[in-house]
Amino acid sequence: MKIVIIGNGVAGTNAARYIRKRSNHRVTMISEETWQPFSRTALMYVFMGHVKLSGTYLYEDWFWGKNRIDRILDRVVRVDFESKQVLLERTGDTIDYDILILATGSKLLKTGVPGEQLEGVQGLYHLQDLEAMERMRTVLSGTSSRAVVVGGGLIGVEMAEMLHSCRIPVTYLVREKSFWQAGLPPEEGAMIARHIRAHGIELQFETTLVSVVGDEHRRVSAVVPSRGVEIPCRFVGLAVGVAPNVDFLRGGAIEMNRGILVDAYLATSQPDVYAIGDCAELREPALGRRAIEAVWYTGRMMGQTVAATVCGQKTAYSPGIWFNSAKFFDLEYQVYGDVPAVLPEHCGSIFWEHSGGEKSIRIHYDKLSGAVTGFCLIGIRYRQEVCARWINEQASLNMVLANLSLANFDPEFSARYEQYLAPNTVYKRSFKLILIQKLGFVARFFRGAGFN
């Protein structure tokens, strides 16, 4: 049986690897980006000189030949689902398949403003984006030229840190009222904003990009923001989000919404065709999960899941408890379970922040049952397996607070803060605890009632 995988990111690569573990099927991976699959999240560290590009490769060069995984560097322009063929752009060849796995990843969203096609305007997703940024670094380094980054999410702060590491002045435009407003509660958003500004980044909220101004050579010379005056610059980083990379399939026979619609087994509307990773949109996502989740670990899990199914062991995709992690300059961020930016009516939230303003712990719980539903941490690490187990078992807030030390990532060498959230604690003035819940429950908390 011949299995063709379009895309060689973490989803497609894991599908190929686990299909080989389970079978002798012929496996072919097609990518228009690079021969060698790499860790996309490590691109910023390549730029800053912390690691070589070869250090981001998912596997050594010999891996592909040894495991009999064929690779093609080309772009798929069309899929003929009826004849089970894919058409390649550069060679014009057609590749037959028995099973097709779509793992095409994401594409960067554009702003749509005038001038975004000028030289020096780009995003950061593909390897080619990194190469373009490295060329711009050569142009900007040693000058007083400014860079502007647009978009208040994870990619935006990565671009700001990359440019800042080269001593390039950065102005950071964010449309929302707080940093990553869609993903972070306001207290954590304010903490990250302070940290970004402390590194010398000019952070402007409630500001959008109106247009990009070019010079006579069609290179960026300035941007026009929605607030304030024109900002002279030589580089504009676009980080307004990503979308499923599925345009080449639109108008065809496969059912789509924002992404390629899939069932619980990651099967599409076309027979023998599956979709995984950023391009897949679940018809019925699990409770508390999104239909499209463009994160590393879900792509990896989908790759392993679809490999089992196409090799004869039909397996439903089960992502478990949501988790994610990121780094905002020097601040680590972790989230486990359900921690929405806006607190739902049925949820309570305990939030503790260190007086230094760069460490915090947030625990969400259900008001009615008292069960813990999520954790959000800044500057502190908790063990994923412990937090996930508490959420899965619907552990009570009382029990979690009494046993919080079990979640410490490295209790021997890291500072411990669980005592500041423990029941019946007299809180020191150098720390603050914010309880976002009904006033009656606040009073009971400080009396220690209900936590015995």
C-alpha positions as a printed Julia matrix, in Angstrom:
452×3 Matrix{Float64}:
   0.0    0.0     0.0
   1.28   3.46   -0.91
   0.77   6.23    1.62
   1.44   9.84    0.59
   1.82  12.58    3.23
   1.64  16.22    2.13
   3.64  18.23    4.68
   6.72  17.37    6.74
   6.08  19.27    9.95
   5.72  17.54   13.3
   2.32  16.04   12.32
   3.39  14.63    8.96
   6.77  13.45   10.22
   5.25  11.62   13.18
   2.69  10.0    10.9
   5.5    8.74    8.63
   7.59   7.52   11.54
   4.81   5.58   13.25
   3.47   4.12   10.01
   6.94   2.71    9.46
   7.01   1.34   13.02
   3.73  -0.47   12.39
   4.04  -1.57    8.75
   6.04  -2.03    5.58
   3.77   0.28    3.55
   5.51   2.57    1.09
   5.63   6.06    2.62
   6.29   9.28    0.67
   6.45  12.73    2.28
   6.07  15.86    0.12
   7.14  19.33    1.27
   7.66  22.62   -0.57
   9.62  24.14    2.33
  12.65  21.97    3.11
  14.1   18.5     2.7
  14.87  18.17    6.38
  12.0   18.47    8.89
  12.91  20.82   11.73
  11.52  22.23   14.96
   9.59  25.34   13.93
   9.48  26.63   17.5
  13.3   26.78   17.55
  13.68  29.24   14.65
  14.12  32.19   17.0
  17.03  30.46   18.76
  18.75  29.82   15.43
  18.46  33.55   14.65
  19.89  34.53   18.05
  22.81  32.11   17.7
  21.81  29.77   20.52
  21.63  26.74   18.23
  22.54  25.86   14.65
  19.78  25.01   12.2
  21.05  21.42   12.08
  20.41  21.24   15.82
  16.69  21.76   15.18
  16.32  18.82   12.78
  13.8   16.28   14.02
  15.98  13.37   12.91
  19.49  12.76   11.59
  20.08  12.63    7.83
  20.43   8.84    7.86
  17.01   8.34    9.46
  15.01   8.65    6.24
  16.94   6.14    4.2
  17.2    3.63    7.02
  13.44   3.8     7.6
  12.59   3.77    3.88
  10.68   7.06    3.94
  10.81   8.76    0.54
  10.94  12.56    0.41
   9.98  14.94   -2.38
  10.76  18.68   -2.34
   7.96  20.2    -4.38
   4.61  21.95   -4.07
   1.31  20.12   -4.48
  -0.99  22.24   -6.64
  -3.94  19.86   -6.96
  -5.37  16.66   -5.52
  -7.56  14.44   -7.7
  -9.52  12.48   -5.12
 -11.32  10.37   -7.71
  -8.17   9.07   -9.42
  -6.16   9.22   -6.17
  -3.36  11.38   -7.5
  -1.53  14.54   -6.45
  -0.05  16.94   -9.0
   3.34  18.56   -8.34
   4.18  22.11   -9.46
   7.91  22.11  -10.27
   8.2   18.79  -12.07
   4.61  18.45  -13.28
   4.66  14.85  -12.06
   1.64  13.07  -10.63
   2.01  10.83   -7.57
  -0.44   7.98   -6.99
  -1.67   7.12   -3.52
  -3.78   4.51   -1.78
  -4.05   6.62    1.37
  -3.46  10.36    1.52
  -2.61  12.24    4.72
  -2.93  16.03    4.57
  -0.53  17.68    7.04
  -0.06  21.06    5.35
   0.23  23.13    8.52
  -0.54  26.82    8.81
   0.02  29.97    6.8
   0.59  33.45    8.16
  -2.33  35.84    8.01
  -1.89  39.13    6.2
  -3.12  42.48    7.49
  -4.48  43.61    4.13
  -3.11  47.11    4.62
  -1.45  49.07    1.77
   2.28  48.41    1.47
   2.51  45.0     3.11
   4.09  43.59   -0.09
   7.11  45.89    0.25
  10.58  44.47    0.85
  11.2   44.26    4.58
   7.62  43.26    5.5
   7.31  39.63    6.6
   6.13  37.1     9.15
   7.92  34.26   10.93
   6.66  30.77   10.21
   8.64  29.11    7.42
  12.38  28.53    7.16
  12.39  31.04    4.32
  11.05  33.66    6.76
  14.02  33.05    9.03
  16.41  33.44    6.1
  14.75  36.74    5.14
  15.07  38.02    8.73
  18.75  37.11    8.75
  19.26  39.14    5.57
  17.46  42.1     7.16
  19.59  41.8    10.29
  22.67  42.4     8.12
  21.02  45.54    6.74
  19.86  46.89   10.11
  22.68  45.93   12.48
  24.96  48.81   13.39
  22.43  51.43   12.29
  19.81  53.39   14.18
  17.03  51.95   12.01
  13.95  50.82   13.89
  11.82  47.69   13.44
   8.07  47.51   14.0
   6.27  44.32   15.05
   2.5   44.06   14.64
   0.37  41.59   16.6
   0.11  40.75   20.29
   0.62  36.99   20.37
   3.37  34.42   20.72
   4.99  34.93   17.31
   5.0   38.7    17.79
   6.89  38.59   21.07
   9.36  36.1    19.54
  10.09  38.51   16.68
  10.51  41.38   19.12
  13.0   39.37   21.18
  14.92  38.28   18.07
  15.32  41.87   16.86
  16.11  43.15   20.34
  18.91  40.57   20.66
  20.62  42.31   17.71
  20.29  45.72   19.43
  17.7   46.81   16.88
  15.15  49.24   18.42
  11.64  47.76   18.34
   8.18  49.32   18.44
   5.5   46.72   19.15
   1.91  47.48   18.07
  -0.92  45.54   19.72
  -4.55  45.98   18.71
  -6.03  44.86   22.04
  -6.12  46.65   25.39
  -3.72  44.15   27.02
  -1.08  41.7    25.91
  -2.45  38.51   24.29
  -5.93  39.47   25.44
  -7.49  36.37   23.86
  -5.18  34.0    25.72
  -4.19  35.55   29.05
  -6.24  36.82   32.01
  -5.65  40.56   32.57
  -3.27  40.17   35.54
  -0.94  37.88   33.59
  -1.24  40.1    30.51
  -0.15  43.12   32.55
   2.8   41.15   33.96
   4.02  40.18   30.49
   3.58  43.76   29.24
   5.73  45.11   32.09
   8.39  42.52   31.32
   8.45  43.37   27.6
   8.79  47.08   28.35
  11.53  46.39   30.91
  13.59  44.99   28.03
  13.38  48.31   26.19
  10.59  47.43   23.77
   8.25  50.32   22.95
   4.9   48.58   23.49
   1.76  50.37   22.26
  -1.7   48.98   23.0
  -4.96  49.69   21.16
  -2.93  50.5    18.06
  -3.3   48.95   14.62
  -1.35  49.22   11.4
  -2.94  51.57    8.87
  -0.33  51.35    6.09
   3.31  50.66    5.3
   5.25  53.38    3.51
   7.93  52.49    0.95
  10.87  54.33   -0.6
  11.77  54.62   -4.28
  13.26  51.11   -4.19
  10.02  49.59   -2.83
  11.61  48.97    0.56
   9.98  49.78    3.88
  10.69  53.28    5.12
   7.93  53.86    7.69
   4.58  52.68    9.04
   1.44  54.66    9.74
  -0.23  53.52   13.01
  -3.84  54.15   13.97
  -2.64  56.27   16.91
   0.28  58.66   17.1
   2.63  59.77   14.36
   4.3   57.95   11.48
   7.1   55.64   12.67
  10.27  55.53   10.51
  11.5   51.93   10.2
  13.26  49.5     7.85
  11.55  46.26    8.94
   7.95  45.29    9.72
   7.21  41.95   11.41
   3.66  40.71   10.84
   2.38  38.47   13.64
  -1.4   38.87   13.46
  -2.08  35.14   13.52
  -2.12  31.99   11.4
  -4.74  30.06    9.46
  -4.85  26.51    8.03
  -2.75  26.21    4.87
  -5.5   24.75    2.67
  -6.09  27.22   -0.15
  -5.02  24.74   -2.84
  -7.94  22.49   -1.8
 -10.7   25.1    -1.78
 -13.39  24.7    -4.41
 -12.71  20.96   -4.61
 -14.58  17.9    -3.44
 -13.31  17.79    0.13
 -15.46  19.33    2.89
 -13.87  22.34    4.53
 -14.59  25.2     6.89
 -11.61  27.19    8.15
  -9.65  23.96    7.93
 -10.22  20.47    6.53
 -13.13  18.93    8.4
 -12.33  15.61   10.09
 -14.14  13.15   12.33
 -12.92  11.61   15.58
 -10.58   9.35   13.58
  -9.14  12.3    11.62
 -10.85  11.07    8.43
 -12.05  13.66    5.92
 -15.15  13.57    3.73
 -13.11  11.82    1.0
 -12.44   8.07    1.27
  -8.88   7.11    2.31
  -7.98  10.75    2.99
  -7.04  12.04    6.45
  -6.02  15.46    7.79
  -3.81  16.13   10.8
  -2.08  19.03   12.55
  -2.78  22.72   12.01
  -4.81  22.16    8.82
  -7.33  19.8    10.46
 -10.61  21.06   11.93
 -12.47  18.64   14.19
 -16.18  18.41   13.52
 -16.85  17.6    17.18
 -13.93  18.67   19.37
 -13.68  17.29   22.89
 -15.16  19.34   25.73
 -12.92  22.29   26.49
 -10.9   21.89   23.28
 -10.95  23.96   20.09
 -11.78  22.66   16.64
  -8.36  23.82   15.36
  -5.36  23.72   17.7
  -2.18  24.9    16.01
   0.31  23.7    18.63
   3.25  21.32   18.48
   2.06  18.53   20.73
  -1.39  18.14   19.13
   0.26  17.72   15.73
   2.53  15.05   17.18
  -0.42  13.21   18.75
  -2.47  13.4    15.56
   0.43  11.93   13.59
   0.66   8.95   15.92
  -3.12   8.51   15.98
  -3.59   8.46   12.21
  -0.65   6.06   11.84
  -2.45   3.52   14.0
  -5.66   3.86   12.0
  -4.14   3.54    8.53
  -2.17   0.51    9.72
  -5.33  -1.33   10.7
  -5.87  -0.34   14.34
  -8.69   2.2    14.15
  -7.95   4.79   16.83
  -9.88   7.9    17.84
  -7.97  11.1    18.47
  -7.94  11.85   22.2
  -5.87  14.91   23.11
  -6.57  14.76   26.86
  -6.21  17.81   29.09
  -5.2   20.98   27.24
  -1.73  22.26   27.97
   0.62  24.77   26.43
   3.86  26.54   27.25
   5.74  29.53   25.91
   8.47  31.99   26.78
   8.11  35.76   26.84
  11.71  36.98   26.86
  12.82  35.57   30.26
   9.37  34.63   31.59
   8.13  31.07   31.22
   4.41  30.47   30.79
   2.48  27.25   31.39
  -1.22  26.47   31.24
  -3.0   23.21   32.06
  -6.71  22.68   31.63
  -9.29  25.42   31.13
  -8.04  28.93   31.98
  -9.96  31.34   29.71
  -8.94  34.97   29.53
 -12.41  36.02   30.73
 -13.63  34.2    33.82
 -16.96  32.4    33.2
 -19.77  32.91   35.71
 -19.6   29.32   36.97
 -15.84  29.5    37.68
 -13.86  30.87   40.59
 -10.19  31.82   40.38
  -7.38  32.07   42.91
  -4.52  34.26   41.74
  -1.25  34.89   43.59
   1.47  37.22   42.37
   4.96  37.61   43.76
   5.9   41.12   44.88
   8.65  41.16   42.24
   5.94  41.09   39.59
   7.4   38.23   37.53
   5.93  35.11   39.12
   2.31  34.09   39.51
   0.03  31.13   40.12
  -3.59  30.96   39.05
  -5.96  28.1    39.83
  -9.45  27.93   38.33
 -12.19  25.84   39.9
 -15.87  25.13   39.48
 -17.92  27.12   42.02
 -20.61  24.49   42.38
 -18.5   21.34   42.8
 -15.26  22.91   44.01
 -13.31  20.82   41.46
 -10.13  22.35   40.04
 -10.4   23.0    36.28
  -7.16  24.71   35.3
  -3.73  26.1    36.2
  -1.87  29.08   34.73
   1.71  29.82   35.8
   4.17  32.6    35.0
   7.82  32.18   36.02
   7.05  28.95   37.91
   7.0   25.36   36.65
   4.47  22.71   37.61
   4.47  19.08   36.52
   2.05  18.4    33.69
   1.18  14.88   34.83
   0.25  16.07   38.32
  -1.91  18.97   37.17
  -3.59  16.84   34.47
  -4.36  14.1    37.0
  -5.98  16.55   39.41
  -8.13  17.98   36.62
  -9.08  14.54   35.27
  -9.99  13.29   38.74
 -11.93  16.5    39.48
  -9.87  17.0    42.62
 -11.26  19.56   45.03
  -9.65  22.96   45.49
  -9.16  22.03   49.16
  -7.16  18.91   48.27
  -5.09  20.64   45.59
  -4.11  23.54   47.84
  -3.13  21.13   50.6
  -0.95  19.09   48.22
   0.35  21.77   45.84
   3.99  20.89   46.61
   3.52  17.65   44.65
   3.29  19.71   41.43
   6.67  21.42   41.84
   8.84  20.72   38.82
  12.17  20.7    40.66
  11.51  21.07   44.39
  15.15  20.5    45.39
  16.64  23.34   43.36
  13.76  25.75   42.75
  12.1   28.2    45.12
   8.75  27.0    46.48
   5.67  29.17   46.66
   2.81  26.83   47.53
   2.81  28.02   51.14
   1.36  31.33   50.0
  -1.74  29.58   48.69
  -2.06  27.02   51.48
  -5.21  26.99   53.65
  -5.11  28.93   56.94
  -1.94  30.79   55.91
  -1.26  34.28   57.24
  -0.15  36.01   54.04
   3.0   38.09   54.23
   2.79  41.72   53.18
   5.38  41.15   50.46
   2.91  38.99   48.51
  -0.64  39.48   47.36
  -3.49  37.1    46.79
  -6.41  37.97   44.56
  -9.59  35.92   44.83
 -12.01  36.41   41.96
 -15.22  34.92   43.27
 -18.29  35.71   45.39
 -17.67  37.85   48.44
 -19.12  35.26   50.81
 -16.58  32.69   49.64
 -13.76  35.22   50.08
 -14.67  35.63   53.73
 -14.78  31.86   54.26
 -11.37  31.49   52.59
  -9.64  33.88   54.97
 -11.31  32.25   57.99
 -10.06  28.91   56.73
 -13.55  27.42   56.68
 -14.12  24.63   54.19
 -10.41  23.84   53.79
  -9.9   21.52   56.77
